[in-house]
Amino acid sequence: MDLNEPPAEYGVIGHPVAHSRSPFIHGIFARVTGQNMVYRLHDVHPDDLHAFIMDFWRRGGKGLNVTVPHKVSASGMARQMSERAARAGAVNTLLMDADGITGDNTDGVGLVRDLTANLHVTLAGARILLVGSGGAARGVIAPLLDQSPEQIVIAGRSAARATGLAQQFDSLGPVQGCGLDDLASGVFDIVINATAAGLTGEVPAIPTSVVHPQTFCYDLSYARAGTAFLAWAREQGCTRLAQGWGMLVEQAAESFELWRGVRPPTESVLAALLAGA
């Protein structure tokens, strides 16, 4: 680390974004890997997204994470896209250099790594319900399909939107879309909440018939007091539950490696978050 050089600037953009733990995570990553960088929160209204990203880049910013509600819109800012970002049609990571802005999406690999390596959930052969059809859902469908589940059902408030999203990925594996009201009878092995409802304490209108006590329920959102979706899951008798803390750390590590060229360790950071640091 050259202390005479100004720190490279990174951050996360969202609206709202005050709840984000990304500065804490990337701060630890930077310290343990010896990187001279700063990472800040930026609450950016959708109307100001384009101007903010361009100004950040022109001022010499090196990279941004992208969260709700900007993941789809920010993809249009990239000069080029990674294969996984192009496939998702959404970004959660922007890399910036003199040649322009590159979009990537580390959400899916972060989710799969958390489910399989940290939580020891078996995805192969599983029936998975993915609730939501926005940018967060887009980023995780292909990586989940890569794990050879029996089926993924995407369910959203808009049946047309969920069905259209499923059709974009049906060449990769068994995936279909429907409205929440149209979910067929039968339970799922895994239910993943990919909606932003948790940020306002709401629960998607998920039929109780799709879960049983052994269903693994995972919320991409996270909150110190827990999420409304996981509270709903407990009310249905589900005992295998997890918030998106692990996904947050794992996708952050992937972004960090893209930016800085070094892979940070994740175990201690995740333990600190779960311990209430």
C-alpha positions in Angstrom: 0.0 0.0 0.0 1.4 3.4 -1.0 0.2 5.8 1.7 1.4 8.8 -0.5 -1.3 7.9 -3.0 -4.9 9.1 -2.4 -7.2 6.2 -1.7 -9.2 4.8 -4.5 -12.8 5.6 -4.2 -15.6 3.0 -4.1 -19.2 3.0 -2.8 -22.7 1.6 -3.0 -25.7 3.4 -4.5 -29.3 2.7 -3.7 -32.5 4.4 -2.5 -32.8 3.9 0.4 -29.3 2.8 1.3 -28.7 3.8 5.0 -29.3 0.2 6.1 -26.4 -1.1 4.0 -23.5 -2.9 5.8 -21.3 -2.8 2.7 -19.0 0.0 4.0 -18.3 -2.2 7.1 -17.6 -5.2 5.0 -15.4 -3.5 2.4 -13.6 -1.7 5.2 -12.5 -5.0 6.7 -11.6 -6.4 3.3 -9.4 -3.4 2.6 -7.6 -3.7 5.9 -6.9 -7.4 5.8 -5.7 -7.3 2.2 -3.7 -4.0 2.5 -5.7 -2.0 0.0 -5.6 1.8 -0.1 -9.3 2.6 -0.7 -12.4 4.2 0.7 -16.0 3.0 0.4 -19.0 5.1 1.1 -22.8 5.1 1.0 -24.6 7.1 -1.6 -28.4 7.5 -1.5 -29.3 8.3 -5.1 -32.8 9.0 -6.3 -33.7 7.2 -9.5 -34.1 10.5 -11.3 -30.5 11.3 -10.5 -28.9 7.9 -11.2 -27.4 8.7 -14.6 -25.9 12.0 -13.5 -24.5 10.6 -10.3 -22.7 7.6 -11.9 -21.2 9.7 -14.7 -20.0 12.3 -12.2 -18.5 9.6 -9.9 -16.6 8.1 -12.8 -15.4 11.4 -14.2 -14.1 12.4 -10.7 -11.9 9.3 -10.8 -14.2 6.8 -8.9 -13.1 3.2 -9.4 -16.2 1.2 -8.7 -19.7 1.1 -7.3 -22.0 -1.5 -5.9 -25.6 -1.1 -7.0 -28.6 -2.0 -4.9 -32.4 -1.5 -4.9 -33.9 0.0 -7.0 -31.1 0.7 -9.5 -29.9 -2.8 -10.6 -31.7 -2.8 -14.0 -31.4 0.9 -14.7 -27.7 1.0 -14.0 -27.0 -1.7 -16.5 -27.8 0.8 -19.2 -24.8 2.9 -18.0 -22.2 0.3 -18.8 -20.1 0.4 -21.9 -19.7 -3.3 -21.7 -21.2 -6.1 -19.6 -19.9 -9.4 -18.2 -21.6 -12.5 -19.5 -23.5 -13.0 -16.2 -24.6 -9.4 -16.1 -25.8 -9.4 -19.7 -27.6 -12.7 -19.0 -29.3 -11.2 -16.0 -30.1 -7.8 -17.6 -29.1 -6.3 -14.2 -25.9 -5.2 -12.5 -24.8 -5.0 -8.9 -21.2 -4.0 -9.6 -19.7 -1.3 -11.8 -16.0 -1.2 -12.6 -14.6 2.1 -13.8 -11.4 2.9 -15.6 -10.1 5.3 -18.3 -11.9 3.3 -21.0 -15.3 3.5 -19.4 -17.7 1.6 -17.2 -18.1 -2.2 -17.1 -21.1 -3.8 -15.5 -21.1 -7.1 -13.6 -23.4 -9.1 -11.4 -22.0 -11.0 -8.4 -25.4 -11.5 -6.7 -26.0 -15.0 -8.0 -22.5 -16.4 -7.2 -22.8 -14.8 -3.8 -26.2 -16.4 -3.1 -25.1 -19.9 -4.3 -21.9 -19.7 -2.3 -23.8 -18.8 0.9 -26.4 -21.5 0.4 -24.0 -24.3 -0.5 -20.7 -23.4 1.4 -22.0 -21.6 4.4 -25.5 -23.0 5.0 -25.0 -26.5 3.5 -28.2 -26.4 1.5 -28.5 -28.9 -1.4 -29.7 -27.2 -4.6 -29.3 -30.1 -7.0 -32.7 -31.7 -7.4 -34.5 -29.1 -5.3 -37.8 -27.5 -6.1 -37.2 -23.7 -5.7 -39.7 -20.9 -5.4 -38.2 -17.5 -6.2 -40.5 -14.7 -5.1 -40.1 -11.5 -7.1 -39.3 -10.7 -10.7 -37.1 -7.5 -10.4 -33.4 -6.8 -10.6 -32.6 -8.9 -7.5 -34.3 -12.0 -9.0 -32.7 -11.5 -12.4 -29.2 -11.8 -10.9 -29.7 -15.1 -9.2 -31.7 -17.2 -11.7 -28.9 -18.4 -13.9 -26.5 -19.3 -11.1 -29.3 -21.2 -9.4 -30.1 -23.1 -12.6 -26.4 -24.0 -12.9 -26.8 -26.0 -9.7 -29.3 -28.4 -11.5 -32.5 -27.9 -9.4 -35.5 -30.0 -10.3 -37.4 -26.8 -11.0 -37.4 -23.0 -10.4 -40.8 -21.2 -10.2 -40.6 -17.4 -10.4 -43.7 -15.9 -8.8 -44.5 -12.2 -8.7 -47.4 -9.8 -8.3 -47.5 -9.6 -12.1 -47.9 -13.0 -13.7 -46.9 -11.6 -17.1 -43.7 -10.1 -15.8 -42.7 -13.3 -14.0 -43.6 -15.4 -17.0 -41.6 -13.2 -19.3 -38.6 -13.3 -17.0 -38.7 -17.1 -16.9 -38.8 -17.3 -20.7 -35.5 -15.4 -20.8 -33.8 -18.2 -18.9 -35.7 -21.3 -20.0 -32.9 -22.3 -22.3 -30.7 -22.8 -19.2 -32.9 -25.2 -17.3 -36.4 -25.9 -15.9 -37.9 -22.6 -15.0 -41.4 -21.2 -15.2 -43.2 -18.0 -14.1 -46.6 -17.2 -12.7 -48.4 -14.8 -10.4 -48.4 -15.3 -6.7 -52.1 -16.0 -6.8 -51.5 -18.7 -9.5 -49.1 -20.9 -7.6 -50.1 -24.5 -8.0 -50.5 -26.7 -5.0 -47.5 -28.5 -3.7 -44.7 -27.5 -1.4 -41.2 -26.3 -2.3 -37.9 -27.4 -0.8 -36.5 -23.8 -0.9 -38.3 -20.5 -1.0 -36.3 -17.4 -1.7 -37.7 -13.9 -1.2 -36.2 -11.6 -3.8 -38.6 -8.8 -3.4 -37.9 -5.4 -1.8 -40.9 -5.8 0.5 -38.7 -6.5 3.5 -37.4 -2.9 3.4 -40.9 -1.7 4.4 -41.8 -4.6 6.7 -44.3 -6.1 4.2 -44.6 -9.8 3.2 -45.4 -10.9 -0.3 -48.8 -12.6 -0.7 -47.3 -16.1 -0.7 -49.8 -19.0 -0.2 -49.1 -20.9 2.9 -49.6 -24.2 1.1 -46.2 -23.8 -0.6 -44.2 -24.4 2.6 -43.9 -27.1 5.2 -41.7 -27.4 8.3 -38.7 -28.6 6.3 -38.8 -25.9 3.6 -35.7 -23.8 3.7 -36.7 -20.1 3.6 -34.1 -17.5 2.6 -34.6 -13.7 2.4 -32.2 -11.8 0.2 -32.9 -8.8 2.5 -31.4 -8.5 5.9 -32.1 -6.6 9.1 -30.8 -6.8 12.6 -34.3 -7.5 14.0 -35.1 -10.0 11.3 -37.3 -9.7 8.3 -41.0 -9.8 7.9 -40.7 -12.7 5.4 -38.8 -14.9 7.8 -41.3 -14.0 10.6 -44.1 -15.2 8.2 -42.1 -18.4 7.6 -41.8 -19.1 11.3 -45.5 -18.7 11.7 -46.0 -21.5 9.1 -43.8 -23.8 11.2 -40.6 -23.4 9.1 -37.4 -23.8 11.2 -34.7 -23.7 8.5 -34.3 -19.9 7.9 -31.6 -17.5 6.8 -31.3 -13.8 6.0 -29.1 -12.5 3.2 -26.1 -11.7 5.4 -24.0 -14.4 3.9 -25.0 -13.5 0.4 -24.1 -9.9 1.1 -20.6 -10.9 2.3 -19.9 -13.4 -0.5 -21.1 -11.1 -3.4 -19.1 -8.3 -1.8 -15.9 -10.5 -1.9 -16.5 -11.2 -5.5 -16.9 -7.5 -6.3 -13.8 -6.7 -4.2 -11.8 -9.2 -6.2 -13.0 -7.7 -9.5 -12.0 -4.2 -8.4 -8.7 -4.9 -6.6 -7.5 -8.2 -8.0 -7.3 -10.0 -4.6 -9.7 -12.3 -2.9 -10.6 -11.3 0.6 -11.4 -13.9 3.3 -15.1 -13.9 4.3 -15.5 -16.1 7.3 -14.5 -13.5 9.9 -16.5 -10.8 8.3 -19.7 -12.9 8.2 -19.1 -14.0 11.9 -18.8 -10.3 12.9 -22.0 -9.4 11.1 -23.9 -12.3 12.7 -22.6 -11.4 16.1 -24.0 -7.9 15.8 -20.9 -5.9 14.9 
